[in-house]
Amino acid sequence: MSDDIKQKIVDCLKEHKWLNLGTVDRDGKPMVHTMAYASDGAVIYFGTGKDTRKVANMANNPYVACTVDDDEVEVMAITGLQLEGKASVVTDENEAGKAYGLMLEKFPFMAELPTESENLLFKVEPVKAYYLDYTKGFSHRDMVTY
């Protein structure tokens, strides 16, 4: 069952373009950030400006949470993802190139954007994830660990 759920999580990440990324600041106050992302399996990649609030929050506490789901859906047809993971800056050039390729594949318009050294590339490696599937019953979710 765990492998089936992990595959559903991979598929969910491939099918969607946006996630809601939760971070916490030094004072313990949460913030949610809407992010474009690409994925490789269950690993999530995204870029952001190095002076953003989310970067400061992740520097203080690298543990994040995110959700991925549809905006328009009937309650009993909800499917989606809740994921807990650890964020880190991608420093390996090969991994960065691969992540950039995944982003271009998902968002071709990014090839036209200027490259800025003021941005950082992050990855979120999952620790625990829940796949939501309300077609199996209200609030049904299956948990997997990584």
C-alpha positions in Angstrom: 0.0 0.0 0.0 2.8 2.4 0.9 4.3 2.2 -2.6 0.9 2.9 -4.2 0.4 6.0 -2.0 4.0 7.2 -2.8 3.2 6.9 -6.5 0.0 8.9 -6.0 2.0 11.6 -4.3 4.5 11.6 -7.2 1.6 11.8 -9.7 -0.1 14.6 -7.7 3.1 16.7 -7.7 3.5 16.2 -11.5 -0.1 17.2 -12.3 -0.2 20.4 -10.3 1.8 23.7 -10.8 1.3 25.5 -7.5 1.8 24.6 -3.8 1.2 26.4 -0.6 4.4 26.4 1.4 4.2 26.9 5.2 7.2 28.3 7.1 7.6 29.7 10.6 9.5 32.8 11.6 11.9 33.2 14.6 8.9 34.2 16.8 7.0 31.1 15.9 4.5 32.9 13.7 3.5 30.9 10.6 3.3 32.1 7.1 2.0 30.4 3.9 3.6 31.2 0.5 2.0 30.3 -2.9 4.8 28.8 -5.0 5.4 27.5 -8.5 7.4 24.3 -8.3 8.8 21.3 -10.1 9.4 17.9 -8.7 11.6 14.9 -9.1 9.8 12.0 -7.5 8.6 13.4 -4.2 11.4 16.0 -4.0 10.1 19.5 -4.6 12.2 22.4 -6.2 11.4 26.1 -6.3 13.3 29.3 -6.7 12.8 32.5 -4.8 14.5 35.8 -4.1 17.3 35.5 -1.5 15.9 38.4 0.6 12.4 37.0 0.9 10.6 36.3 4.2 10.4 32.6 3.3 14.2 32.4 2.9 14.7 34.0 6.3 12.1 31.6 7.9 13.8 28.5 6.3 17.2 29.7 7.4 15.9 29.8 11.0 13.9 26.6 10.7 14.3 24.4 7.6 11.3 22.2 8.4 8.3 23.2 6.2 4.9 21.9 5.3 3.0 22.2 2.0 -0.2 21.4 0.4 -1.1 20.6 -3.2 -4.7 20.3 -4.4 -7.3 21.5 -6.8 -9.0 24.9 -6.3 -12.4 23.8 -7.7 -13.7 20.4 -6.5 -16.7 18.9 -4.8 -16.0 18.1 -1.1 -16.4 14.4 -1.5 -14.1 14.3 -4.5 -11.1 16.1 -2.9 -7.7 14.6 -3.6 -4.5 16.2 -2.8 -1.3 16.2 -0.7 -0.1 17.4 2.7 3.6 17.1 3.0 6.1 17.7 5.8 9.8 18.1 4.8 13.1 19.7 5.2 14.1 22.6 2.9 17.7 23.3 1.8 19.4 25.5 -0.7 20.6 23.5 -3.8 24.3 24.0 -4.1 25.3 21.1 -6.4 25.5 22.4 -10.0 24.3 19.1 -11.5 21.3 19.0 -9.3 20.6 22.7 -10.0 20.8 22.1 -13.7 18.4 19.1 -13.4 16.0 21.2 -11.3 16.1 24.1 -13.7 15.3 21.6 -16.6 12.3 20.3 -14.6 11.1 23.9 -14.1 11.5 24.7 -17.8 9.6 21.6 -18.7 6.7 22.6 -16.5 6.9 26.3 -17.1 8.4 27.0 -20.6 8.0 30.8 -20.2 10.8 30.7 -17.6 13.3 30.4 -20.5 12.5 34.1 -21.3 13.0 35.4 -17.8 16.3 37.1 -17.0 18.6 35.1 -14.8 19.3 36.8 -11.5 22.0 36.0 -9.0 19.6 37.4 -6.4 17.6 34.2 -6.4 18.1 30.9 -4.6 17.1 27.4 -5.6 15.6 25.3 -2.8 14.6 21.7 -2.6 12.2 20.2 -0.1 12.9 16.6 0.8 9.9 14.9 2.2 9.8 13.4 5.7 6.2 12.5 5.9 3.3 12.9 3.5 -0.5 12.4 3.5 -2.4 11.6 0.3 -6.0 12.9 0.7 -8.7 11.0 -1.1 -12.2 11.9 0.0 -13.8 9.5 -2.6 -12.9 6.8 0.0 -14.7 8.7 2.8 -14.8 12.2 4.3 -11.4 13.2 5.6 -9.7 10.0 4.3 -5.9 10.3 4.0 -3.1 7.8 3.8 0.2 8.5 5.4 3.7 7.5 4.2 7.1 8.3 5.6 10.4 8.8 3.7 
